[in-house]
């Protein structure tokens, strides 16, 4: 079980919860479970969500494991120049 | 990630990485042989031209192209009708389509409404003049604060502010609200000994790349197509153009030209779908080159902003609370710009109580594009200005106050996550110890200091490393070389293979030659492609070890790779002379055929980036003309692969920031038309305006890259607006709150100070 912290727009999609517990082994599993649990998650995921694991931001490595006790934070996918 | 590839940093002594060889593209560029977007031609090629709206906001009642189509030499005329909506509900893609060619309404001065392809440029211009557009002019709004008013002219009746609860009942130019932060801001301000709140404005600037957008498109009747284009991301351009035109991705081959600057402005499609549509209709190749005026009116500016910052502190300088409201223009289409400002504004500091709110505001200006650490410089300007003002009020050193409050490992970032190892502290300490900080100042001079933050990221990356039959090496990469990556990646390949830099030649391959690559953006070019290059080289080495084993007729596990050679290991094989890449390549045809190493991976774990800048400025008290006297950039590069290029990135970012801080701005008339669409009236700094910009590269290895590399392309533009504003404020004794600090603005501030 890992604790996930959500950024503002995602909280709207998840009924206002700032933190949720998910039993997910990696980012792919996490996204799959969030999509199943919250219908509003998929449109935001389509626009892009990044996952911060212990401060390191991952945008596309969905196979990245979510270590127990890690600080996991969902953020909007970033744009750069 | 390529199977079996471990990107974890391993300390090592470098041979090639960290050296400064001659740049491989240098001779072509200085002799004029390098081929940029406009330097490519196809047989039977036509000249494309675009008709642009003279109005900031208007409904298109009718477009009559009859006379243009009848003009001899005109081969195709297109409007939005020739670019049917294939976006299938994808709002972002639809905005790109609408921006490339207006559909029913024009949203800014310069918005494309029609295009022609003709046998020469004169005929194309004559044809544009024959197109009759019937406009119903609508009220417009270009100012960010004015656009937020309920009475403002509305750009889209379909836009309702997202991110607020409950959902608004009426449409608005405020497309989105986003919020970041943690703690109890009100309690934090209540606990403060001093609270300062200030409002700031920054004007819209352009990336100012020297090379205008240019492309050559060729759509064959059988649907196979090619595009030669100046871009930061030819794979992404291919995907977006294919989606907008209904082409198969695999049948559109895109080749990236040399690039005369991008800085984020060439991550967006503007004219390319139009060129493809013209070619499709004319059944001929079409070259489309934007004029400088068109570049200013219709591409890539950054946001204009309006920002309120409030910071509370204890008497010792400890920040107890911080908040910011950030309003950013997006042009006519929603973007993430204010949100990025809200995320980055306080990222340098360890704050218990922080709240930022971003508002994406739609205005009648061209679509905002990324510009080097997009949105962070304006937020840093506002925050770092207030930090300096607080330090002055408390009578403490502004640098010490920053060190006291700097984020460190374990700090919860204002945008949410807890930081791992980060480099803000070391850049501040380096600034404190830098001789620049203690150098004396002259009359009318002031010194300013500021910090900056940017995320950096990686992305999808694919490379191919081919061993030639003579043992020399070709490296094919898919990230466009915007800042010297062919040199840095050749150094990385040479390092990994153990051969001299001169034996490696890197090219940017076209989209048919490699798997998908994301853009060169987010400071990712060298970070990502070096990771894939290392992986490719290791794969090639594994093959060469196996080939050497065959040549020696010994087990492959008895062959090691040392200093560019296969070396036989073990008591029974120690007499065998090492085999070089040249030796192995010469026998490749009989040991299994061609030798190559490939890599396909997602480069993640780029690591966040920080910088500290120091600026000395002299302000003429009569004319308010500012002159940068001395400028120092301190930034963490993880590992500087080619230090001269890294220094160039740091100097380039600072230079662009200096121009933005002192001169550059879009000036709109009351009619909503851009008044200064050219480099005579939109002045960027040139070499004679600037001192030598000093750099200090810190090398704190990135734990998520085999060589410890971090991106370096963007962060250097974040601190300059603030550092220069603090310097001007210290030189004049007047707090500057409006960027650019052009002479009229400084004079007005000085007059206000004198009570005029």
Boltz contact constraints between the chains, C-beta under 6 A:
constraints:
  - contact:
      token1: [A, 8]
      token2: [B, 178]
      max_distance: 6.0
  - contact:
      token1: [A, 8]
      token2: [B, 179]
      max_distance: 6.0
  - contact:
      token1: [A, 9]
      token2: [B, 163]
      max_distance: 6.0
  - contact:
      token1: [A, 52]
      token2: [B, 417]
      max_distance: 6.0
  - contact:
      token1: [A, 55]
      token2: [B, 417]
      max_distance: 6.0
  - contact:
      token1: [A, 55]
      token2: [B, 418]
      max_distance: 6.0
  - contact:
      token1: [A, 55]
      token2: [B, 419]
      max_distance: 6.0
  - contact:
      token1: [A, 55]
      token2: [B, 420]
      max_distance: 6.0
  - contact:
      token1: [A, 56]
      token2: [B, 605]
      max_distance: 6.0
  - contact:
      token1: [A, 58]
      token2: [B, 604]
      max_distance: 6.0
  - contact:
      token1: [A, 59]
      token2: [B, 457]
      max_distance: 6.0
  - contact:
      token1: [A, 60]
      token2: [B, 602]
      max_distance: 6.0
  - contact:
      token1: [A, 61]
      token2: [B, 602]
      max_distance: 6.0
  - contact:
      token1: [A, 61]
      token2: [B, 604]
      max_distance: 6.0
  - contact:
      token1: [A, 71]
      token2: [B, 418]
      max_distance: 6.0
  - contact:
      token1: [A, 73]
      token2: [B, 416]
      max_distance: 6.0
  - contact:
      token1: [A, 73]
      token2: [B, 417]
      max_distance: 6.0
  - contact:
      token1: [A, 78]
      token2: [B, 455]
      max_distance: 6.0
  - contact:
      token1: [A, 78]
      token2: [B, 457]
      max_distance: 6.0
  - contact:
      token1: [A, 79]
      token2: [B, 336]
      max_distance: 6.0
  - contact:
      token1: [A, 79]
      token2: [B, 370]
      max_distance: 6.0
  - contact:
      token1: [A, 79]
      token2: [B, 374]
      max_distance: 6.0
  - contact:
      token1: [A, 80]
      token2: [B, 521]
      max_distance: 6.0
  - contact:
      token1: [A, 80]
      token2: [B, 522]
      max_distance: 6.0
  - contact:
      token1: [A, 81]
      token2: [B, 263]
      max_distance: 6.0
  - contact:
      token1: [A, 81]
      token2: [B, 264]
      max_distance: 6.0
  - contact:
      token1: [A, 81]
      token2: [B, 370]
      max_distance: 6.0
  - contact:
      token1: [A, 81]
      token2: [B, 371]
      max_distance: 6.0
  - contact:
      token1: [A, 81]
      token2: [B, 372]
      max_distance: 6.0
  - contact:
      token1: [A, 81]
      token2: [B, 374]
      max_distance: 6.0
  - contact:
      token1: [A, 81]
      token2: [B, 521]
      max_distance: 6.0
  - contact:
      token1: [A, 81]
      token2: [B, 714]
      max_distance: 6.0
